[in-house]
C-alpha cells in the first residue's frame, strides 16, 4: 500500500509540474505577441528594398542570426535572461513581417486578408492544441517525419529564391502549413506527456509554429483573394 501511495504521489507531482509548464508556456506565448505586434508595426514603416536586391544573402543571413539567437535562448533557458532573449527574438520576427504585410496592405482588400490569415491561424492553433492536450494521445512519432519535411521545404524555399516560380511558392506555403500544423500537435503533446519540461523552449517552438502558419497562410490568401484593382 505504501508503494502504491508513493506512485500516486509521484503521478500527482508530475501532473502538477506538467500543468505548470503548460500554463507558463501559454502565458509567455501570449506575452510574446506584444513585441511581435510592435515589431510588425515598425516593419511597416521600413524600407525593405535591400531584400529584393539580395534575397538569397538576406535569407541565409537571417537563418544564421536566428539560429544563433535560438542557441542563446537554449543556453539561458533556465533563467530570466532566456525570457528576455525570447521576447527580443519575437520582436525581430515582427520586424520581418514588414515586407509581406506591406505587400498585403497595398491590396484593396489587404486588411481583410490579414485579419482572415490571423483568424485562420488562431483557429488552427486552438483546434490542434486541444487535440494534442490529451496525455492519452501520443504524437511523438511525428517528430522524425516533420523534421525531414521541414529540411526539404527549407531547401526548396531557398532554391525558389532563384527560380521565382509562383506555383512553387504556393505549393511550398501549403506544405509548410501542414508541417507546422503537425508541429503544433507534436510540441503541445510533448509538454503534456512530459517530454518538454522547459516553458521557455516550449514557447519558442510553439511561437515558430504559429508564426510560420500565419505567414504561409497569408501568402496563399494574397495569391487567391488579393484584389489589386
Secondary structure, DSSP 8 states (H G I E B T S, - for coil): -HHHHHHHHHHHHHHHHHHHHHHHHHHHHHHHHHHHHHHHHHHHTS--HHHHHSHHHHHHHHHHHHHHHHHHHHHTTTSHHHHHHHHHHHHHHHHHTHHHHHHHHTSTTHHHHHHHHHHHHHHHHHHHHHHHT-TT---TTHHHHHHHHHHHHHHHHHHHHHH--HHHHHHHHHHHHHHHHHHHHHHHHHHHTTS---HHHHHHHHHHHHHHHHHHHHHHHHHHH----
